[in-house]
Amino acid sequence: MGNRLLWVLCAAGSELLPLVAATPVGDPLAGARRVQGQTVISASGAFETVMLLVQLATPGPARTEFQARVRSRFALHSGHPAVRETASLLDRGWGWPELARFATLFNSAPYFVLPESQELEDLAALLPETRDRAFHLDRLHGFGRLVKDFYWENRVGTFLRETARGYQEAVKQPLDQPAPPGARVIVSLLSPADRIEFTRRASALQTHLILAGSSTVLPSAEPERGSPRARTARKSRAAPRPKRAPAPGSRQSKN
């Protein structure tokens, strides 16, 4: 949703002043959350943004119809620097679990603040060794900025708000297996794997489970309205069809 220009009457000077309406802020998937005993089960906009990059950077067929539609919708942006860096990290020592761990280090969408932490240093150490130990740490901070750029430039927040009901539906589904006490369970509709498990050093050791969810709410595979790809598609549909040449000997050809 684009910004709308509103006009506000200033009482002091009876002057009309333009005011830009605020766009929705906060994690678009914040409503997809429930608590089961000591276990928090939720979805995360920041996590799904990274998993969307994984979908665009990973060759091969999609696992679900939801993922296939998402790939089609964002295919135009598969050359974005964030997608290329995701593919590069996967080629240089990282796998899906490392990208999942990295995604949980962000505070939340749409801010994508990546604080300094020992966990971030541990992830940087998994990349190929270099003489400059800070090189990979700087690289991961740069990757974090690219993730944020991708989110804003390609309206990922709008897409997540459109599909939030599907995430809420997925979070409500019972767990196939009981989670460890105090675990954080993230349900992901874009995860490339059924289950990813790792332990994070928060205030205390906490198990994170990434579970692939399912939803009957499917996103549109069409590019977002107003995008260059959508405008091109509309122009091609609206283009007049070329007239066929009249057949030899027909009444029209004689005229």
N, C-alpha and C positions, 0 to 999 in steps of 0.2 A: 504494500500500500504506500503510495507516494505521499509526500508532505502536501497538505492542503493549506492554501494561503487564506488566513482569516484576517478580518479587519476589526480592530478594537478602538472604541471611542475613548480618547483620553479626556477625562473630566476636567482637568486643570486648564488645558488649552483648547478644548473642543477640537482636537486634531485626530484624524484617523491615522492609526499606526498599524503597519502590517505585523501579523504574528503568525509564525509557522506552527501548525498543530503538531504536537508531539506524537511520534510513532511509538508503537508498543515496545516496551523495553523489558528486560528480564529474560530468563530462560523460557523459550516458547514451549518446552515440555515440562515445565514445573508442575503442571497439574497431573501428570502421569506418575503418581507416587502412592504407595500404601505401606503400612507397617504390619508385619506378621510376627508377633512375639518380639524378639530382639533383633529381627532382621528387617532392614529397610529395602524395599523393592521399588525401583524407580527407573525412569528414562532420563537421559541427559542430552541437551542440545549440543553441548561442546563435544561430547563423546560421539554423537551421531554425525557431526560435521567431519570428524577425523575418519569415521567409518565410510562416509560418503566419498572421501578422497581415496580410501582403499578400494572402493568399488570401481572408481574411474581409473585407478592405476593398475588394477589387477586384470590380466587377460583371462579368457575363459568365460564360460557361460555363468549367468547369475544363478544363485541358489534358489531364489523364490521369484514369484511374479512381481511382488512388491519391489524387489531389488532390480528386476529387469526394467520396470517402468521408471524407476529413479535414474538408472543409467541412461535411458533414452532421453529423459527430461533434461539431464545435465551434460549430455554428450558434447554439446557445443563448447563446454568449458573444460574438456579433457586435456587441453594444452596449457591450462593455467599453471603458473610456477609452483603452486602448492601441490598439484597433482604430480608434476614432474619430480618434485623433491620427495614426495611419498614413495614413488617408484624407485628413486635412488636409494632411499633408506632401506627399502626391502631388498635391494640388490647388494647392500653393503653391511650385512650382519644382523639386520633387524628382521623380525617376523611379525605376524599378527599380534602375538602376546605383547611384544615390546611397544607396538603402536597403541595397543589398548591401554597399557600402563601409562604411556605418555599422555593419552587423552584424558585420563583421570587426574592429571596434575593441574589442569586448567581450573580456575575458580568456577566459572560458568560462562555460558553464552549469554549475551553477545560480547562480553568483555574480554574473555580469553587471556586473563592475566596468568602468567607462568612464573611463579616465584622460584627463587633459588632454593635448592634443596639437595640433600644427599642422594635422593632418589633420581633426580635429574642427572647428577654426576654419574651415578651407576649406569644409567641408560646410555650416556655419552661414552662410557668406557667400553660398551659392547661394540662400538663401531671400530673400524680398522685403526690401528695405532698410528700416531703421528708424533713428530718431535715436539710439536706445540700441544700440550695437554689441554689448553683452553680452546683449541680450534673446534672440536666437536661440541663443546658446551655452547660456544657462540653459535654454532650451526643450528643447534636445537632451539635456541632462542629465536633465531631467524626463521626457522620452520614454524614456530608458534605464531610469529607475525604473519606469515603467509597463510596459515589456517584462518586467522582473523580476517585477512583481506578477502579470502575466498568466500567466507561467510557473508560479508557485507556486499561485495561486488556482485555476487550471484544470487542474492536474496534467499539464502538458505533459511533464514528465520521465517520468511513468508511460507516457504515450503513446509517447514516443521509445524507452523501454526495450522496450515491446511490439513495436515495429517495427524494432528495431536489426538484426535478421537481414536485413531487406530492404535496409537501408543498407549492410551489409557485402557483400551480394550486388552492389549497384550499384557500390561502390568497386572491386570485383574486375574489372569489365568493362573491356576495353581502350579506350583513348582513340581517338576517331575521327580526331583530328589530333594530331601531336606538340606537346607544350607547350614553351614556351621553357625553356632550362636554368635550374634553380633556382626555377622557378615553384611557387606553391602552388595546387593544384587542389582546389576544394571541390565535391563532388558533392552536389547538392540534389534531393530528390524533390518539393520544394514550390516550386521556382523558377518564376516565371511566364514565363521566357524560356529558350530552349535554351542560350544562351551569353551570359555577361556577362564582360567583360574590363576590368581597370583596374590601375593601378600604385599601390602603396602605399609610403610612406616609412618603412620599418621601420629597422633598423640600416643597411640599404642598400636601394636601390630594388628592389622585388620585384613581379613580375607576379602578379596573382591572376586565376585563371580560375574562373568559376562555371559548371558544366556541369549541365544537367538530366539526372538519372539515371533509370533505370527499374528496376522491381522486380516480381517475381512474388508477393512477400509483401504482401498488401493488409491495411490496418487495418480493424477493424470500423467500420461506419458508425453503429452504435448508440452512444448516449451512455454515458459510463462508469458502471459499476455504482455506485449510491449517490448519483449526481447528482440534482438535483431533476427534471430531464427524464426520467431513467430511472425514478424513483419514480412520476411521473405516468403514464408508459407502462405500468408494471406494474399500477397501480390501474385504468386503463382496460381492460386485458386481463382483470383479475380481477372487474370489475363484473358482477353478475348481469344476464342479459338480461331485459327486461320480458316478462311473460306476455301472450300474445295473448288477446284477448277471444274467448270461444267463438262460433262461428257461429250465427246464428239457426236455431232448429229442431233443434240438435244435442242429444244426450243430456245433455251437461254443462250446457247452458243451461236445460234443463228442471228439472234438480236445483237 
